[in-house]
Amino acid sequence: MQYQVAWPPFTKNIKISIFGLVALFLVTVFVPAFNDVARQYLWTSKVHVFDWGYVWTIITYAFFHADFNHILFNSFALWMFGGYLDEMWSTKKFWTVSLLSALGGGIAVVLSQLVFGTVAPTLGYSGAVMGLVAAYCWYNWDRSLNFFFLPMTGKTLLLFFVVLDIFFVVFAREPISIAGHLGGMVTGLLLATDYWRPRRIKQWWRRRSMKKKFREATREVDRKRNGKWVN
């Protein structure tokens, strides 16, 4: 059995994404005043959105990173999974999925803080990255992949990332936003499958109705045949 082992392509949109994120990270490192402004007006939390009214932070938070390891992981994962998708998709779809996944992650972060009463400023491109990871896993759902020489299917890989998130938060006590990651994943899956479109929802409902009518018709035929000889 053969597994996918080739390195992903370093495409134009991946370069733009990574170089842009790294450049902004370097600005925050070498210009502390700008980092202070970003923390106040561009990171996100329920306080930023609901107390201060900075609604735009549910997307701007994604372009900033806390430290070198943070941006290194996001850049590496963006290249590992986003490169294949960028080759397969149009430029418009790549940026749509990336930015909407970041937005979905930001919304999930703020809502989770409202529900659980936590207040922690959040930043990082992880929501967008996890949306791309989820989309990649969907396109390879039952396909055998070689993830760092570990054979697994796309659905197993997606489960692996979810479990890894939980492990780091519960056992390693790492400041990782599960809500942001899961929000990005769900958004990426919906956009990759197109199940969010009204047309797809209508088709699903129509198929469901047809199956229900077929089952009812079958039961009716069985009732009529009950007790009768059928040649």
C-alpha positions as a printed Julia matrix, in Angstrom:
231×3 Matrix{Float64}:
   0.0     0.0    0.0
   1.36    3.43  -0.96
   0.82    6.63   0.94
   1.09   10.28   0.03
   4.61   11.39   0.97
   5.38   14.32  -1.34
   5.92   17.72   0.23
   3.08   20.16  -0.45
   3.49   22.89  -3.06
   4.58   26.32  -1.87
   1.99   28.19  -3.9
   1.54   31.91  -4.49
  -1.29   32.35  -1.99
   0.57   30.37   0.66
   3.59   32.64   0.16
   1.42   35.75   0.45
  -0.22   34.4    3.61
   2.98   33.35   5.37
   5.08   36.35   4.36
   2.3    38.72   5.37
   1.84   37.08   8.77
   5.58   36.96   9.43
   6.03   40.61   8.41
   3.26   41.72  10.77
   4.71   39.57  13.56
   8.12   41.22  13.13
   6.51   44.65  13.33
   4.89   43.75  16.66
   8.22   42.43  17.94
  10.35   45.41  16.97
   7.74   48.13  17.47
   6.31   47.58  20.96
   4.02   50.6   20.64
   2.28   49.0   17.68
   1.9    45.76  19.64
   0.2    47.71  22.43
  -2.22   49.23  19.93
  -2.93   45.8   18.44
  -3.62   44.33  21.88
  -6.11   47.1   22.59
  -7.86   47.41  19.24
  -7.14   44.33  17.11
  -7.02   41.26  19.34
 -10.39   39.82  20.33
 -12.35   38.78  23.41
 -15.87   39.26  24.71
 -14.68   42.51  26.33
 -13.33   43.81  23.02
 -16.59   43.02  21.22
 -19.35   43.63  23.76
 -17.88   46.1   26.25
 -15.77   48.22  23.93
 -17.7    47.68  20.71
 -14.68   46.58  18.66
 -16.66   44.17  16.5
 -13.97   44.08  13.82
 -11.66   42.23  16.19
 -13.41   38.92  15.45
 -11.41   38.9   12.21
  -8.39   41.16  12.86
  -7.23   38.97  15.77
  -6.2    36.33  13.24
  -3.32   38.33  11.79
  -1.31   38.63  15.02
   0.74   36.06  16.9
   1.95   35.82  20.47
   5.46   34.44  19.93
   7.8    32.71  17.51
   6.48   29.2   18.19
   2.94   30.39  17.61
   3.6    31.77  14.14
   5.98   28.92  13.28
   3.31   26.28  13.87
   0.61   28.21  12.02
   2.89   28.92   9.06
   4.01   25.3    8.84
   0.46   23.93   9.06
  -0.74   26.52   6.55
   1.85   25.29   4.06
   1.33   21.59   4.83
  -2.42   21.6    4.23
  -3.17   24.84   2.43
  -0.77   24.23  -0.45
  -2.77   21.28  -1.8
  -6.04   23.18  -1.47
  -4.64   26.27  -3.15
  -3.65   24.15  -6.16
  -7.12   22.6   -6.31
  -9.22   25.69  -5.61
  -9.47   29.06  -7.26
  -7.75   32.0   -5.58
 -11.17   33.34  -4.58
 -12.17   30.11  -2.84
  -8.85   29.79  -1.04
  -9.15   33.25   0.5
 -12.86   32.84   1.15
 -12.35   29.63   3.13
  -9.29   31.0    4.94
 -10.83   34.3    6.03
 -14.29   32.92   6.84
 -12.68   30.16   8.92
 -10.76   32.84  10.81
 -14.04   34.71  11.28
 -15.78   31.53  12.45
 -12.98   30.96  14.94
 -13.27   34.53  16.25
 -17.03   34.24  16.7
 -16.62   30.9   18.48
 -14.04   32.42  20.85
 -16.27   35.32  21.84
 -19.36   33.13  22.26
 -17.46   30.59  24.36
 -16.24   33.37  26.64
 -19.81   34.55  27.08
 -20.97   31.04  27.96
 -18.11   30.08  30.29
 -17.4    33.52  31.73
 -13.74   33.57  30.73
 -11.88   36.65  29.51
  -8.68   35.99  27.61
  -7.54   38.11  24.66
  -7.16   35.82  21.65
  -4.93   36.13  18.6
  -3.49   33.94  15.87
  -4.26   32.51  12.43
  -5.16   29.14  13.93
  -8.87   29.41  13.11
  -8.07   29.89   9.42
  -5.46   27.13   9.48
  -7.8    24.65  11.17
 -10.48   25.49   8.63
  -8.05   24.54   5.86
  -7.03   21.41   7.77
 -10.68   20.37   8.07
 -11.26   21.0    4.36
  -8.16   18.97   3.48
  -9.38   16.11   5.68
 -12.8    16.22   4.04
 -11.36   15.87   0.54
  -9.29   12.9    1.8
 -11.94   11.47   4.12
 -11.37    7.78   3.37
  -8.07    8.1    1.56
  -4.88    6.67   3.07
  -2.47    9.49   3.93
   1.04    9.49   5.35
   1.06   12.04   8.15
   4.72   12.19   9.21
   5.06    8.51   8.27
   1.92    7.58  10.23
  -0.71    6.08   7.9
  -4.21    7.4    8.54
  -7.31    8.54   6.69
  -8.54   12.11   6.49
 -11.25   11.54   9.09
  -8.71   10.04  11.49
  -6.4    13.0   10.93
  -9.2    15.44  11.75
  -9.99   13.52  14.94
  -6.28   13.57  15.79
  -6.19   17.37  15.7
  -9.28   17.64  17.9
  -7.82   15.24  20.47
  -4.47   17.05  20.31
  -6.18   20.35  21.11
  -7.94   18.83  24.11
  -4.7    17.24  25.34
  -2.72   20.49  25.25
  -5.41   22.42  27.1
  -6.33   19.8   29.72
  -3.01   18.12  30.4
  -0.26   20.42  29.14
  -2.05   23.59  30.29
  -1.11   25.35  27.08
  -2.96   28.6   26.24
  -4.66   27.16  23.16
  -8.13   28.31  22.16
 -10.16   25.17  21.53
 -13.16   27.33  20.66
 -11.18   29.17  17.98
  -9.85   25.96  16.52
 -13.22   24.19  16.51
 -14.98   27.24  15.12
 -12.47   27.34  12.28
 -12.82   23.59  11.67
 -16.61   23.7   11.48
 -16.53   26.69   9.14
 -13.94   25.04   6.9
 -15.96   21.82   6.72
 -19.17   23.64   5.82
 -17.44   25.63   3.09
 -15.63   22.58   1.7
 -18.78   20.45   1.55
 -21.05   23.27   0.3
 -23.7    22.1    2.8
 -24.21   25.71   3.85
 -25.75   26.61   0.5
 -29.59   26.83   0.41
 -29.56   24.69  -2.73
 -27.76   21.86  -0.93
 -30.04   22.14   2.09
 -33.07   21.99  -0.23
 -31.67   18.92  -2.0
 -31.02   17.22   1.34
 -34.57   17.95   2.52
 -36.03   16.7   -0.77
 -34.08   13.43  -0.56
 -35.2    13.02   3.05
 -38.84   13.55   2.07
 -38.57   11.09  -0.81
 -37.06    8.42   1.45
 -39.86    8.96   3.96
 -42.53    8.62   1.25
 -40.83    5.48  -0.08
 -40.82    3.88   3.38
 -44.5     4.73   3.87
 -45.4     3.31   0.46
 -43.44    0.13   1.2
 -45.23   -0.34   4.52
 -48.59    0.19   2.79
 -47.78   -2.49   0.21
 -46.74   -4.88   2.98
 -50.03   -4.27   4.81
 -52.04   -5.0    1.67
 -50.08   -8.17   1.04
 -50.42   -9.37   4.61
 -52.43  -12.58   4.68
 -52.72  -12.81   0.9
 -51.07  -15.17  -1.51
 -48.73  -13.38  -3.87
 -47.8   -15.27  -7.01
